[in-house]
Amino acid sequence: MVAFKQTVRIPENHKISIDIPESVCTDQVGEIILIIKDKKSSSENVSNLKQAMNDPVFVSDLNEVSLDFKDIDSHGW
């Protein structure tokens, strides 16, 4: 298996063409995977984390996980 990577910006028409290297024989089967990177800025992420700290379900889950590891954390590494 050989992998080729191309990074592109999504154009307004939402169409992307892919250049296949000449070394790849015709009639071969290839798989195309499109990974879209999240555009959220770090300030948005910080804002979301701050909001999560006021979410009672999130805080409860966080406390529960903390209690699960309390015993092992006391042993040190």
Stockholm file with secondary structure:
# STOCKHOLM 1.0

chainA/1-77         MVAFKQTVRIPENHKISIDIPESVCTDQVGEIILIIKDKKSSSENVSNLKQAMNDPVFVSDLNEVSLDFKDIDSHGW
#=GR chainA/1-77 SS CCCCCCCCCCCTTCCCCCCCCTTSCTTCCCCCCCCCCCCCCHHHHHHHHHHHTTCHHHHHHHHHHHHHHHHHHHTCC
#=GC SS_cons        CCCCCCCCCCCTTCCCCCCCCTTSCTTCCCCCCCCCCCCCCHHHHHHHHHHHTTCHHHHHHHHHHHHHHHHHHHTCC
//
